[in-house]
């Protein structure tokens, strides 16, 4: 992803994050411990073909982001830290969006999973 496109992508991700459900309410997720969406995705679909983050950008952004790309399948996952502003790394990563890196348009999680079916280490049983 070109650096010039990152602010636009980050703005889109932040808009998606603002629509995310309230995480302060107790749930089965908190009973099992915090969830790292990055680890879940890489654990299910294997290592990405490319990855990048804003961790080493100068100046360092207020809200960090990380993205991984499965190039052949045209799927990019975008993450932000699942932490309070100002918290130091290491982070747990929260998925905030899925895009097609060719068109830079959002795709649904269902489309992403379908595109990654050949890499899926944990296929959904019907």
TORMIDREN-709479 format. One record per residue: residue in one letter; x, y, z of N, C-alpha, C, O in turn. Coordinates in steps of 0.001 Angstrom, whole numbers, padded with zeros to 6 digits, always signed. Example, Ala and Ser with C-alpha at 12.3 -4.5 7.8 and 13.67 -1.06 7.14 Angstrom:
! TORMIDREN-709479
A+013190-005690+007800+012300-004500+007800+013200-003300+007800+014236-003319+008465S+012850-002250+007080+013670-001060+007140+012900+000030+007870+013409+001138+008039
***
This chain:
! TORMIDREN-709479
X+000853-001171+000000+000000+000000+000000+000892+001224+000000+001832+001308+000790X+000615+002147-000855+001409+003364-000919+001175+004190+000329+000060+004252+000847X+002238+004826+000808+002144+005628+002034+001101+006732+001902+000455+007074+002893X+000917+007296+000725-000071+008366+000537-001486+007862+000753-002369+008635+001125X-001713+006574+000525-003047+006010+000681-003337+005607+002122-004488+005349+002472X-002312+005551+002955-002496+005098+004333-003432+006004+005120-004306+005484+005814X-003300+007352+005056-004234+008184+005826-005699+007924+005456-006559+007893+006336X-005986+007738+004177-007350+007458+003758-007796+006106+004292-008907+005972+004806X-006937+005110+004173-007279+003779+004680-007482+003816+006189-008409+003196+006710X-006620+004539+006887-006747+004634+008336-008035+005345+008724-008695+004946+009683X-008400+006387+007996-009651+007095+008282-010846+006162+008108-011781+006181+008909X-010808+005341+007049-011888+004376+006830-011943+003364+007961-013021+003007+008437X-010779+002907+008387-010722+001926+009474-011246+002512+010777-011954+001844+011529X-010891+003766+011036-011370+004396+012261-012874+004578+012228-013536+004457+013259X-013419+004866+011061-014871+004973+010937-015515+003620+011226-016547+003552+011893X-014909+002546+010728-015424+001206+011020-015316+000897+012506-016223+000307+013093X-014198+001299+013109-013997+001024+014531-015030+001756+015379-015465+001245+016411X-015421+002946+014948-016423+003705+015693-017773+003004+015686-018587+003203+016588X-018010+002186+014671-019269+001452+014574-019218+000100+015272-020220-000611+015334X-018054-000250+015793-017887-001561+016430-018716-001624+017708-018990-000591+018319X-019117-002823+018115-019901-002964+019336-019097-002534+020562-017866-002562+020561X-019823-002138+021601-019211-001717+022853-018511-002915+023488-019149-003933+023759X-017215-002803+023726-016440-003902+024281-016383-003840+025804-015784-004716+026427X-016989-002835+026411-016908-002725+027861-017868-003671+028563-017698-003970+029745X-018876-004142+027840-019831-005072+028443-019205-006455+028545-018476-006867+027642X-019477-007186+029635-018924-008522+029767-019424-009430+028640-020571-009322+028207X-018571-010302+028184-018957-011239+027137-018165-012519+027305-017297-012617+028173X-018471-013503+026466-017722-014752+026520-016266-014508+026127-015374-015250+026541X-016026-013462+025321-014665-013144+024919-013830-012753+026133-012690-013200+026258X-014370-011926+027033-013595-011499+028192-013431-012637+029177-012442-012673+029909X-014374-013572+029217-014246-014709+030117-013076-015592+029692-012408-016187+030537X-012826-015679+028381-011742-016508+027868-010433-015731+027783-009396-016315+027470X-010459-014440+028052-009266-013616+027942-009323-012748+026705-010196-012921+025854X-008400-011821+026606-008394-010925+025454-008140-011688+024154-007496-012737+024145X-008655-011143+023075-008533-011791+021773-007628-010960+020879-007784-009742+020798X-006692-011602+020214-005819-010940+019258-006258-011389+017867-005953-012503+017441X-006979-010509+017158-007510-010865+015840-006405-011191+014846-006580-012060+013991X-005266-010505+014946-004142-010797+014055-003716-012258+014204-003571-012967+013208X-003519-012703+015427-003090-014085+015671-004142-015089+015208-003801-016146+014677X-005418-014762+015406-006484-015661+014954-006468-015823+013437-006603-016937+012929X-006302-014718+012715-006312-014776+011245-005085-015508+010716-005208-016374+009850X-003905-015170+011225-002684-015834+010769-002700-017310+011172-002212-018160+010427X-003252-017616+012334-003372-019010+012745-004291-019809+011844-004076-021002+011631X-005305-019161+011317-006273-019860+010460-005820-019929+009003-005990-020962+008355X-005243-018839+008476-004918-018782+007048-003425-018842+006751-003025-018785+005588X-002605-018957+007775-001164-019026+007571-000547-017649+007440-001252-016640+007457X+000771-017608+007310+001457-016323+007234+001032-015530+005999+000829-016106+004929X+000897-014215+006144+000531-013392+004986+001709-013268+004025+002856-013535+004383X+001400-012860+002807+002444-012628+001804+003170-011312+002064+004341-011167+001714X+002484-010362+002671+003081-009060+002968+002421-008503+004225+001259-008789+004515X+003182-007707+004961+002617-007017+006114+003390-005739+006348+004556-005614+005974X+002706-004783+006984+003319-003501+007278+002573-002895+008461+001494-003356+008834X+003154-001873+009033+002506-001174+010136+003023+000249+010176+003943+000618+009446X+002416+001036+011040+002854+002416+011228+003754+002544+012453+004052+003660+012881X+004192+001424+013022+005000+001454+014247+006285+002255+014126+006721+002871+015099X+006892+002257+012958+008176+002936+012805+008083+004209+011969+009104+004752+011546X+006861+004687+011729+006684+005927+010974+007177+007114+011802+007070+007122+013028X+007706+008092+011121+008148+009319+011777+007464+010480+011077+007665+010660+009876X+006665+011276+011776+006337+011124+013189+005394+009936+013401+004632+009548+012516X+005477+009392+014583+004648+008239+014921+003197+008686+015074+002922+009659+015776X+002259+007980+014420+000853+008405+014500+000258+008162+015886+000739+007326+016651X-000784+008903+016182-001472+008734+017461-002107+007357+017562-002023+006690+018593X-002738+006948+016481-003359+005623+016444-002563+004776+015463-002508+005069+014269X-001962+003743+015974-001155+002859+015147-002061+001955+014331-003212+001722+014699X-001547+001454+013239-002303+000481+012458-001331-000549+011897-000127-000318+011787X-001903-001682+011552-001128-002793+011000-001996-003433+009940-003212-003525+010108X-001392-003878+008850-002176-004548+007830-001372-005707+007265-000146-005665+007166X-002117-006744+006900-001508-007922+006285-002235-008201+004977-003436-007965+004850X-001479-008711+004006-002052-008936+002684-001772-010358+002220-000645-010849+002288X-002827-011000+001748-002731-012282+001061-002892-011921-000414-004004-011727-000903X-001748-011833-001116-001728-011232-002446-002500-012023-003496-003295-011442-004234X-002287-013323-003580-002944-014119-004619-004464-014048-004482-005186-014029-005480X-004942-014008-003238-006380-014003-002976-006974-012592-002972-008193-012437-002898X-006126-011565-003050-006567-010166-003066-007367-009819-001804-008477-009290-001867X-006760-010136-000662-007392-009842+000633-006379-009119+001517-005243-009565+001678X-006811-007996+002085-006006-007265+003060-006835-007087+004327-007988-006660+004272X-006238-007417+005462-006855-007213+006770-006161-006028+007434-004934-005928+007409X-006950-005127+008027-006413-003932+008677-006770-003993+010157-007905-004299+010526X-005778-003696+011001-005926-003800+012449-005500-002502+013132-004677-001747+012614X-006079-002266+014301-005623-001213+015212-005413-001881+016567-005972-002947+016826X-004609-001261+017434-004392-001867+018750-005683-001932+019553-006491-001002+019537X-005861-003031+020244-006986-003179+021163-006497-002694+022525-006339-003469+023468X-006261-001375+022594-005669-000768+023783-006142+000673+023889-006735+001219+022958X-005875+001269+025019-006197+002679+025204-005147+003528+024508-003994+003116+024377X-005546+004721+024058-004583+005644+023467-003450+005891+024443-003679+006137+025628X-002246+005825+023949-001084+006065+024794-000484+004811+025396+000632+004854+025915X-001202+003682+025341-000630+002434+025842+000570+002048+024986+000569+002253+023772X+001575+001498+025618+002785+001091+024903+002636-000332+024364+001871-001128+024908X+003371-000650+023290+003367-002019+022782+003964-002961+023823+004606-002484+024759X+003788-004230+023710+003142-004938+022599+001630-004832+022697+001072-004683+023784X+000975-004910+021545-000469-004765+021468-001137-006093+021141-000536-006994+020555X-002398-006180+021540-003308-007136+020932-003958-006359+019802-004248-005173+019963X-004194-006995+018666-004690-006288+017489-006146-006613+017231-006558-007772+017274X-006920-005572+016963-008356-005678+016685-008586-005441+015196-008159-004422+014652X-009256-006373+014543-009589-006225+013132-010622-005108+012971-011649-005096+013649X-010332-004168+012062-011278-003078+011818-011760-003029+010380-012687-002284+010062X-011144-003813+009509-011609-003787+008130-010910-004810+007269-009815-005279+007577X-011577-005141+006180-011052-006071+005188-011252-005422+003828-012352-004978+003502X-010178-005367+003028-010262-004708+001734-009673-005582+000638-008972-006559+000901X-009975-005205-000590-009340-005790-001761-008210-004835-002134-008485-003693-002504X-006943-005262-002048-005844-004334-002308-005768-003840-003753-005132-002820-004017X-006400-004541-004686-006406-004085-006090-007291-002863-006245-006899-001871-006860X-008502-002942-005676-009484-001871-005856-009501-000887-004687-010060+000205-004796X-008881-001281-003561-008879-000494-002324-010300-000301-001772-010563+000638-001021X-011200-001198-002155-012581-001142-001681-012779-002171-000570-012126-003214-000562X-013677-001876+000362-013960-002844+001420-014590-004115+000849-015308-004073-000150X-014311-005230+001494-014999-006485+001194-015500-007046+002508-014947-006757+003569X-016534-007838+002436-017109-008396+003660-016215-009513+004184-015453-010105+003419X-016299-009807+005478-015543-010938+006020-015890-012256+005317-015018-013105+005137X-017152-012432+004921-017540-013655+004215-016810-013784+002883-016382-014877+002514X-016668-012677+002162-015942-012690+000884-014470-013003+001143-013862-013777+000403X-013895-012409+002183-012485-012660+002510-012260-014135+002821-011304-014732+002326X-013123-014725+003629-012984-016145+003982-013139-017021+002741-012410-018000+002578X-014084-016673+001866-014272-017458+000635-013026-017369-000249-012603-018375-000818X-012439-016182-000371-011243-016027-001187-010048-016786-000604-009172-017236-001343X-010016-016925+000705-008896-017587+001376-009150-019074+001641-008400-019704+002386X-010190-019632+001043-010582-021016+001324-009435-022007+001117-009301-022955+001891X-008618-021810+000102-007520-022752-000158-006466-022712+000933-005741-023689+001123X-006367-021615+001648-005383-021489+002749-005983-021867+004100-005261-022003+005088X-007287-022034+004142-007994-022206+005410-007556-023485+006108-007720-024585+005580X-006999-023325+007301-006563-024476+008104-007682-025004+008977-007557-026061+009595X-008772-024263+009025-009899-024646+009858-011180-024400+009074-011932-023484+009406X-011451-025202+008030-012642-024955+007217-013913-025129+008039-013974-025917+008983X-014920-024364+007645-016221-024450+008298-016927-025707+007798-017062-025928+006595X-017365-026509+008734-018038-027763+008394-019525-027499+008213-020144-026769+008988X-020087-028110+007169-021522-027925+006910-022277-029172+007278-023499-029220+007135
***
